[in-house]
Amino acid sequence: MEEQLRWVSSSYSRETDGTCVEVAITASGVHVRDSRRGADEEAPRLAFSRAAWSLFLAHTTAD
């Protein structure tokens, strides 16, 4: 059974030009998509394990 994803917009998203990244956090990991593609099930998205997502965040927020 596939998990139902609850997408949340990034705090860095801009409503004025449609630039938006959304994430869905699940028990198995984190999914990322471009919100302009919305509910398009064929649209590309990324999936990270929780450990990989933690490393990604640490790298992108480091000084």
C-alpha positions, -999 to +999 in steps of 0.1 A: +000+000+000+014+034-010+016+061+016-007+092+011+017+122+008+008+155+025+027+182+007+039+214+024+054+244+006+089+256+015+092+288+035+114+300+007+087+296-020+076+327-039+040+330-048+045+358-072+063+338-099+052+303-091+086+292-079+079+267-052+093+235-038+071+212-017+081+184+007+062+155+022+076+138+053+067+102+058+078+074+081+101+061+053+117+094+043+112+128+026+098+135-008+105+167-028+086+181-058+082+212-079+047+226-069+041+239-104+036+203-115+012+198-085-007+166-083+007+154-117+016+118-107+039+115-137+060+146-126+095+139-114+101+140-077+130+132-054+129+108-024+154+108+004+158+085+034+156+103+067+194+100+071+201+113+037+177+143+042+194+151+075+228+152+057+214+173+029+200+199+054+232+200+073+252+206+042+229+233+028+225+252+060+262+251+070+280+285+073 
